Amino acid sequence: MSNTVTRITVILANPDYDQDNRAETVNSLCKTFIESVQKKGITVDLIDLYKETEFDPIFDPEEKDTKALEFQIRLKKTQMVVIFHPVWWSLFPAILKGFLDKVFTRGFAYDIRKGIRTGLLDDLQAIVFAVGERPAWEHQVMYRNILKNFWTRAFFTNCGIKSKFLHFGSLRTVSEKEITRWHKKVEKIATKINSHDTLLDLI
């Protein structure tokens, strides 16, 4: 990559599942990624939204949220954001949307100049790993890639962030062998960071 990645902020938006190994796949893929990049000497800042007890995802325009400000400061120190989330109702958990609303605000992530939205985070890169119970092709064919389009076009592009999106589907029916391949895919992407020129080369 053109800019060496020394610090990655990983955002995990998936609750702990004590009695559901398949739903916990999101967490285990996240763990695989973190361990893989740490072996390369890259610092990882993990934001586990379901364990951030001080964070209230409900947006209040009258409130000055010190936790959201803390997240912004942490993001300013990183070169890459990597998000792991399950696919719920073709999108993602509400807690993650609340995080985006409260952290990626005007003046931090974007500005409006002469009526045009301008991204302010062009030094950042991002990768999203989504895990769903329905086949990935359903989202592509039936829902016109609503999830991918949100991340890569509606959100990251408006923040000035270059991004890539990966969707692992059919969680309930794929074999354990296939889930192992998912882990290998995540590990391969992690180990290629700083070894290629662009995000396109990573995925």
Rosetta blueprint (number, residue, H / E / L):
1 M L
2 S L
3 N L
4 T L
5 V L
6 T L
7 R E
8 I E
9 T E
10 V E
11 I E
12 L E
13 A L
14 N L
15 P L
16 D L
17 Y L
18 D L
19 Q L
20 D L
21 N L
22 R L
23 A L
24 E L
25 T H
26 V H
27 N H
28 S H
29 L H
30 C H
31 K H
32 T H
33 F H
34 I H
35 E H
36 S H
37 V H
38 Q H
39 K H
40 K L
41 G L
42 I L
43 T E
44 V E
45 D E
46 L E
47 I E
48 D E
49 L H
50 Y H
51 K H
52 E L
53 T L
54 E L
55 F L
56 D L
57 P L
58 I L
59 F L
60 D L
61 P L
62 E L
63 E L
64 K L
65 D L
66 T H
67 K H
68 A H
69 L H
70 E H
71 F H
72 Q H
73 I H
74 R H
75 L H
76 K H
77 K L
78 T L
79 Q L
80 M E
81 V E
82 V E
83 I E
84 F E
85 H E
86 P E
87 V L
88 W E
89 W L
90 S L
91 L E
92 F L
93 P L
94 A H
95 I H
96 L H
97 K H
98 G H
99 F H
100 L H
101 D H
102 K H
103 V H
104 F L
105 T L
106 R E
107 G L
108 F L
109 A L
110 Y E
111 D E
112 I E
113 R E
114 K L
115 G L
116 I E
117 R E
118 T E
119 G E
120 L L
121 L L
122 D L
123 D L
124 L L
125 Q E
126 A E
127 I E
128 V E
129 F E
130 A E
131 V E
132 G L
133 E L
134 R L
135 P L
136 A H
137 W H
138 E H
139 H H
140 Q H
141 V H
142 M L
143 Y L
144 R L
145 N L
146 I H
147 L H
148 K H
149 N H
150 F H
151 W H
152 T H
153 R H
154 A H
155 F H
156 F H
157 T H
158 N H
159 C H
160 G L
161 I L
162 K E
163 S E
164 K E
165 F E
166 L E
167 H E
168 F E
169 G L
170 S L
171 L L
172 R L
173 T L
174 V L
175 S L
176 E H
177 K H
178 E H
179 I H
180 T H
181 R H
182 W H
183 H H
184 K H
185 K H
186 V H
187 E H
188 K H
189 I H
190 A H
191 T H
192 K H
193 I L
194 N L
195 S L
196 H L
197 D L
198 T L
199 L H
200 L H
201 D H
202 L H
203 I L
